[in-house]
Amino acid sequence: MRLRRGQSAVETMMVVPIVALTIMSLYYLWSVIFASENAHIRAREYVLHGDAYLPDADGVTGDSPFSAGNYQRADSTSFHFEASATDQSLGVFGHSDDIETKAVITSR
Amino acid sequence: MGRRAGRSGQAAVFVALCLMSLLLVVAYSTNTGIAVNDRIRMQETADLSTYAVAYSEAASLNDITKKNQRIAQVAKDCRSVLEHAHIPWATPGNCSPTDPMAEIALQLCKVELDLAILDFVQAASYSRSVTPALKAGRATAKANFDGVERRTTFFESIPGSPTAMGTYWVSWTTNFAGGGAIPAIADFQQMHETAFNYQFMQFCGPYGAPSGLVMSPTYLLPTWFYKDDKNPDVWVAGRVAGTPTKRFLDTDYSSGGRDRGYFGASSTGGDDLLVAYAVAKPYDGSVGPSNLTGLQANGNSTPTPVYAPRGIEYPKLSMYDQYRARMAGIQDELTGGLDPATLILLDGISLGKAWDTSRFEH
């Protein structure tokens, strides 16, 4: 019986890191996907609505057919609007990713 | 000993089960994350590419409007020439019912009008307006989600769609060869009733003496294009679909497909298709006068002689080259609910409900 003393502790010590690693991995994956979705949505909104979309939003730049409170007159069938948005995933394992996405409205 | 032997490996089995469960959770979570991300990108691509089509059409409509303004301007200039600064035309010795110099001016007007009309017709044609718009939509799809442009449709072949070739027409009857109808971005009809005439001095007196001021016969010339009330009421319905490159766990598999497997995706065997729909439209412009009564009817639909200028500014006032584009919505009220399956109707696939253009809100 003495030989089995501490077995549970050892097993727990083995399993806990695996579970913790798995949970942290899931958390990291979620944060990356969240950041990606966030960046995509922000880029999409900015390329459609320009400065009307959260004018103080960080990490969003580009141009848009929307300004001065309305969509602009369509001048030419040759056009290109593009917006970029960046977001950062949450730090896990001392590491976080910068996610950069862009949204484009173009004729070419 | 026997008791201990019976329990050996118990922990290994337990750990194996736990790991398998964890693995499934990780796989499912990964699946979900990627699917949601792809679905968001798919919708973004549908929105932006549909908007690109509407924007391009708006630009074409502005160009077409300018062509119509040009026709109206030519008509106005013609009238000014025929008015001859309010000095009657006079060709000594001429006793005919027309003045030869004024007739030459009139013929030149006809030629100039025909050229301006031809310019309009070409700009309004399907190949010059709708085709580049559809190309812009696919270019935008490619720029946002590479690969899906091959599975991007704008319902240009569905009857009732304003982008359907042959649904809308430019109609004109002019004196230049080949008059008829060609497919165009909207239904434009040309007014041919605009009347032109001029005043001139006739020399029918003794020895060719002036016999008095007379009005020439009335000539009906084709001038600007008019349209029905809201024409062009163009909306663009877009559909973007894509099959994710990675295989997913199929949570709602049906061998018959259309089981709304993944976030509205159609699951047919190994093919998990993500689909997104969007609607956009050009708005806020007017190509020209409508055939309504009142000011919008341009006040010049009868062949009244025009020596006394009238109505020429009316059509120009109703030519407003300020088309822009915006996203539109899909109205689900008529279906009696918000069943996402009704959206699949846009794909032209019958689910027991008829194609209904009234579902589109502008």
Contacts between the chains, C-beta under 8 A, distances in Angstrom:
chain1	res1	chain2	res2	distance
A	7	B	11	7.8
A	11	B	11	5.4
A	11	B	15	7.6
A	14	B	15	7.8
A	15	B	15	6.4
A	15	B	18	6.9
A	18	B	19	7.3
A	18	B	22	7.6
A	19	B	18	7.8
A	19	B	22	7.0
A	22	B	22	5.0
A	22	B	25	7.7
A	22	B	26	6.3
A	25	B	26	6.9
A	26	B	25	7.4
A	26	B	26	6.4
A	26	B	29	5.5
A	29	B	29	6.6
A	29	B	30	6.3
A	29	B	33	6.0
A	30	B	29	7.4
A	30	B	33	6.7
A	33	B	33	3.9
A	33	B	34	7.5
A	33	B	36	7.0
A	33	B	37	5.5
A	36	B	37	5.6
A	37	B	36	6.9
A	37	B	37	5.8
A	37	B	40	5.3
A	40	B	37	7.6
A	40	B	40	5.6
A	40	B	41	5.9
A	40	B	44	5.9
A	41	B	40	6.8
A	41	B	44	7.5
A	43	B	44	8.0
A	44	B	44	4.4
A	44	B	47	6.8
A	44	B	48	6.8
A	47	B	48	6.8
A	48	B	47	7.4
A	48	B	48	7.4
A	48	B	51	6.8
A	48	B	327	7.2
A	65	B	55	6.3
A	65	B	324	7.3
A	65	B	325	7.1
A	70	B	324	7.4
A	71	B	324	4.2
A	71	B	325	6.3
A	71	B	326	5.4
A	72	B	324	6.1
A	73	B	58	7.9
A	73	B	62	6.8
A	73	B	321	7.8
A	73	B	322	5.3
A	73	B	323	7.0
A	73	B	324	5.4
A	74	B	55	5.2
A	74	B	56	7.5
A	74	B	58	3.6
A	74	B	59	3.9
A	74	B	61	7.9
A	74	B	62	6.0
A	74	B	282	7.2
A	74	B	323	5.6
A	74	B	324	5.6
A	74	B	325	6.1
A	75	B	59	6.3
A	75	B	62	7.3
A	76	B	59	5.5
A	77	B	56	5.0
A	77	B	59	4.6
A	77	B	60	6.0
A	77	B	63	7.7
A	77	B	132	5.3
A	77	B	133	7.4
A	77	B	136	7.3
A	79	B	52	8.0
A	79	B	55	6.4
A	79	B	56	7.5
A	79	B	59	7.3
A	79	B	136	7.7
A	103	B	44	6.3
A	103	B	48	6.1
A	103	B	144	6.2
A	104	B	48	6.9
A	104	B	140	6.2
A	104	B	143	3.9
A	104	B	144	5.6
A	105	B	48	5.2
A	105	B	51	6.0
A	105	B	52	4.9
A	105	B	55	6.9
A	105	B	140	5.6
A	106	B	52	6.7
A	106	B	136	6.9
A	106	B	139	5.4
A	106	B	140	5.4
A	106	B	143	5.4
A	107	B	52	6.8
A	107	B	56	5.9
A	107	B	132	7.1
A	107	B	135	7.2
A	107	B	136	3.9
A	107	B	139	6.1
A	107	B	140	7.9
A	108	B	136	7.9
A	108	B	139	5.8
